Every structure is written in C-alpha cells, then in structure tokens.
Amino acid sequence: MRRGVVAIVTSLALLAVAGCGLRLETPPPTEPVPDAQETLRRVAVEGALLVGDLADAAAATPSGLDQTALDALASTSTQADEHVTQLGGVYDSGLPEPDAAADEPTTGATDQPTAPATATPAEVVEALATSAVALRGAADETEDGPFARLVTSIAASQDASARQVAATTGTPLPDSLPTPTGLLVPEAAPSGLSATDLSTIVEAEDAAGYAYEVRAALADGELRDAALGRALLHRARAEAWAQAAGTAGGPQDPRRVAYTIPSDVPTPELAAQLETSLAESYAALTGEAGAGSRLPLVDLLIEANLAAIGWGAPVSAFPGLPEQATQTPAAG
C-alpha cells in the first residue's frame, strides 16, 4: 500500500513540474485584432496625425508665406491635435514591448510614422482632403451613431481647413475634395430617423428660409442677392424634407407662416448663426440615422458649415458639436 502511495505522490510531483514547464513555455499575449469599428477609428486618428505633422512642417519650411497663411497652418495643426484627442488617441494595447533583439514584431502602441521635416501647403491641403473624404465614408459605414456624429464633424472641419489653407497660400484644391451644392436632400428619409427628427429639420430649414427672405427684403446689392439665394435654397430643402417625411401639405407639416427673428443682429451675423444652427441639426441627425443612409446628412452639414464660414463664422474644430466649444474631453 505504501508503495502505491509513494507512486501516486511521485506522479503528482512530476505533473506539477511538468505543469510549471508548460506555463513557462506558453507564448506571450499578442495584440487583439482590431474590429471594424476600431479600424475606422485608427484611420481617423492616422489622418489627423498626418495633417498635424504636415501643417507644422509646412509652417516651419521657409517659403515666404505671409502671416495669414501661417495662422491658417497653425490653426490646422491645433485642430488636428484636438481631433486626435477626441478620437481617443493612438492605440496602445498595454502589452509590454519585447526585447529589441527578439524576432517578434513590436507590440504596444501603434507605430507612428516619423514626422516630416519639411512640407508644402499643397501637401497639407491634400492630406486634409484625403482625410475628410475618408471620414465622410467612415461616418456612413460605422454602426456607432455617436462616432458617426463625431467623424462627420471632423470631416467638415478638415474640409473647411483645406479650403482655408488653399485660399491663404494660393494652393489649388484637389479634385478629390468635392464641394457640396444644390438641394442635397434625399428622396427617401434616412433610416433610423423618427417623425420628430424629420419634423424638426423641416421646420429648421423653413425658418432659415423665412429669416433670409426678411433680410433680403431689407437689403440691396450683393447682400440682398446672397440672402435671397440662401432663402430659396432653404425653402426648397424644407419642402424636400417634408416630401421625404410624407408630411408635405398635410396636418403633420410643421411649417408656419412666420417665425420670430431678431431685429438687432446684422444680416451676416444672423446668417452665420442660422447656418451654424443647421449644422448642429444635421450633426444630430447623423448620430441618429442608420449606417448606409448618412451621406446626404454629412454633405448637408459640410455645406451648412461652409456657408456659415462664408458669412463670417470662424473655421471650427468641431462644427455642429456645440458641446465641444467649451470642453474637449477625450472620447472613450
């Protein structure tokens, strides 16, 4: 019997030793494979990082740029940093870095390319345009509504920055950056939007059209023409949204005969406020709409933001996101 006990104890001891050996030989943990959402986020971060690096390099490269152009590059760099922060920054798995002499690939933080020492304004504009177009697609593709709202805003910001840098440096805009014009409203309402969502945007567009009509009647010359042009566009968009919602001319049509507008605000300032408010409305709708149906909303936000800038609003890091005007916490 004792021999049996001794044999059992010996066997357990050998198993314990063998187990220790197995644990020692277990391969180290590896980085998880990014899912579709993380891939979209990383693309957005990489685009913003490149924009910031190129803007810094272009500002530091002797090229005879005037102060207005240098200010545009500095603003582009600052906003790129804000974009990276809101997107969650560079990915870091938290895994330890391996021995430099080991053959395994480096893990931990996502590798970043070396920042360029020199750059041209054309390279900055191209990077902004490329990233803006990529984020437009990402906003439509993602299943995450809040992320869609964020990248739509960043796309609008980069689009505007590309135009600002191009204008101040005498750089042509690349053909890859389209200018959204015209009605832009889809024939069918985007998926995911409620009747209240649609009613709200119908009324917002109609109210903007009314305000422009009133100011056009009080103005003359180029100001009158500009206000009248926006009045016609916004009234047409209100009708198109009402048609898409199926409420045009019916009891659920939210449009009114008249709206209250301030009388003590200059027309350009009022116009910038109207377009900024519409950008916020379209950003909100982008966050509510379903994947695959957001592109018209993205384009409408970009168009409203460009219109606001045309009336004198500054180029913003986060157009359509009023909560970002006073705080910039990192996205989770």
N, C-alpha and C positions, 0 to 999 in steps of 0.2 A: 504493500500500500504506500509506504514511504517513497519507494521508487517512482510510483505513479505521480505522487505529489511533486516530487523533485522534477520529474519530466515536465509536468504542467507549468511549474514556476519558471523553469528554464525556457520553455517555449514562449511564455508571456514576455520574459525579458528580451528574447530575441526579436519578438514582434515589436516591442517598444523601441528597440534600437533601430530596427528596420523602418518604423514609422518616422523616427527622427530624421533618418536619411532621406525618406521621401519628401518630408517637408522642406529640407534644405535644398532639394533639387527642384522644387516647384518653381516654374518661371515667374519672373516679376510681373505685376499687373501692367497692362497696357492701356493706352488711351482708348476711351469708348469711341465707336464710330459715330460721327455726327448724324443726327436725323435730318429730315428735310428742313425743318424749322431752323435748326442750328446752322445748317449750311447757308440758308438765306441770311441769317444774322451775320455770319462771318463775311459773306460777300459785301454786305453793307459796311461793316467795320473796315474791311480792307480798302474799299473805295474811299471812305472818309480819311483814312490814314494817308493814302497816296495823295489825295487832294491837299491835305495839310502840309505834307512834306514838300510837294512841288511848289505850293504857294510861298512857303518860307524860302526855298531855294531861289525862286524867281525874284523875290524881293531883295535877296542878298546878291544877286548876279548883276554886275554893272551893265546897265543897258540904257541909261538916260531916261528912265521912267519918271514922270512928274509925281508930285505928292498925291494927287488924286488916285493915280494908278497904284501907288504904293499902299495907300489906305485901303483900296479895294482888295489887294492881296493880303494885307494884314487881317482884314475882316474875314476873308475867306478862310484863312488859317485858324483864327479864333473859333469860328463857327464849326469848322471841321473837328476841332477838339471837343466841342460841345456835342456834336453828333456822335462821336466815338463814345463819350461818357453815357449818353442816353441809350445807346445801343448795347451797353453792358461791357464795353471794352474788349481788349484782346483776350481770347480764350486761354485759360490756364487750367489744366486738368488737376493740378495739385500733386501730381506724381513727381517723385524726385528725379533730378537729372542723372543719367547714367554716367559711368566713368568715361571721360573723354577718349580714353584709349580703346573702349569697347566698340564692338562692331554694330551694336544695336543702334537704331536711329534715335535721335534726340526726342525726349518726351517733355511734358510740362507745358510751358507757354507756347502758343502758336508762333512759329518762326515769323519774324518780320523782316522785310527786305531792308537793305541799307538805304538810309535817306539819301537822295541825290544831292550832290554838292552844288550843282548849277541846274537851272531850268529856265524855260522861256514862258512868257504869258500864254502862248499857244498851247503849250503842254498842260498848263493849269486849266485852260478852258476845255481842252479835250478830256482831261480827267474828270472834270465836273460834269460834262455832258455824258460821258460814258457811265458814270455812277448814277446820275439822275435817271437815265433811261433804264438801267438795271433795276433801280429801286421802284420805278413805275411798274415793271413786270413783277417784282417781288411782292408789291402791295396787292396785286391781283391774284397771285399764286398762293400766298400764305393762308392757312386756316385760322390764324390768330388775329382776331379783329383789332385789338389794341396795337399789335405790332404793325398791322396794315396801316392804321392811322398814323403811327409814328413815321414809318418809312415814306408814306405819301407826303408828309410834311417836309421830311428831309429832302426828298426828290424835288419838291417845289423850291426849297431853299437853294439847292445846288443849281437848279435850272436858272434861278434869278441871279445867282452869283456868277454863273458862266456868262450871262449877258452883261453883267456889270463889269467884270474883268475884261471882256471883249471890247466893250464900249470905251473904257478908260485907257486901254492900251492899244487901241487900233487893230485888234485881232479879229479876223473873220470868225463867225460862228460855224462850227462844223455842221455838215448836212445831217449828221446823226441826231441833232437836237431839234426836234420839230417844234413849231410854235402853234399851240392850240388856238384855234379860231373857230368862229361860227357858233352854231347852236349847241353842239356837243351833247345834248340831252338824248339818252337812248329812247327808242320807240317803246320798249318794254321796261318796266321798272326793275331795277336790280334786285336780285333775290335777297331775302333777309330783311328788307325794309318794311316797316309797318305802315298802316294807313296814316298814323300820326306823323311818322317820319316824312312821308310824301306830302301831307298837307302842310307841314311846316316849311318845306323847301318851296312849295308853290307860293305860299304867302310871302316868304322872304324875297324871292325873285320879283314878285309882283310889287311889293313895297319898294324895292330898289328902283324898279322901273318908274313908279309913280314919283319918287323923290327926284330922279333925274329929269322927268318931264317938267316938274315945277321949276326946277333950277334952270332948265333950258329956256323956259318961257321968260325968265327974268334976266337972262344973259344975252350976249350978242357975240358975233365974231367966232373965233376958233373955240372959245369956251362953250358957246351955245351948241356948236356943231358936235363937239366931243360929248357933251351931256346928252344931246338928243340921240346920238349913236348908241350910247350905253342904255338909254331908256328903251329904245326899240329892241335891243338885244335882250334885256332882262324881261321885258314884257313877253317876248317870244319864248323865252325859256320858261317863264311861268306857265304859259299856255301848253308848251310841250310836256312839262311835268304833270300838269293837270290831265292831259290826254293819256300819259303813261299810267297815271294813277286811276284813270277811269272816272274822274270826278268832274271833268270839264263841263261847265254849264248846268250841273246838277245841284241838288240840295247840299251835297258834301263839298262843293267847291268853296275853298276858304277865301277866295279873293274878294276884296272890298272895293267900294267906290273910291274911298280916300283913306290916306294914312297920315298920322301925325309925323311931321318932320321939323327939326329945329330951324329957327329962322335966323339965329345969330352965329351960325357957323359958315365960314366961307365955302363956296362950292367945291374947290379942290379938296379941302379938308373933309368935307362931308362925303365926297365921292370916295376918298381913301377909306373912310370909316365903313361905308356901305360895302365896298369890295372886301375889306378885311373881315367883316361880319359874315359875308357869304363864304369866304374861305374857311371860316370856323364851322359853318353849317356843313360844307362839303367834307371837311375832315371828320366830323361826327358821323356823317352818313357812310364814309369809307370804313369806319370802325364797326358799323352795324351790318353792312352789306356782305353777302356771301362771296366766297372765293370764285373767281372766274367771271364776276359781274361788276368789278370795281373800276375798270379802266375809265369809263366816262366820268366817274366821280373824281378820280385822280386828275384827269385833264381839266375838269371844271375848277378844282382847287388851284391847280397851277395857273390857269387863266385868270382867276379872280386875284391871285397874289400878284401876278404881273400887272394887272390893271391897277391894283392898289399902289404899287410902286410907281406906275406911270402918273398917278395923281399926287405923288409926293411922299408916300409911305417909305420907310427905310427897308433895306433888304434884311429880312429876319432869319434867324437860325431855325425857327420853328413856326412858319406861317400856319395859321389855323389851329394852333395849340396855345390858347391864352394862358393856360396854367404854367407854361414854360417861360412866360415873360418875367416872372419874379423868382423862379426857382429852377434849378437844373439837377435834381437828384438822379443818380444812376438808375437805369432800368434794371429790374430784376430778371 
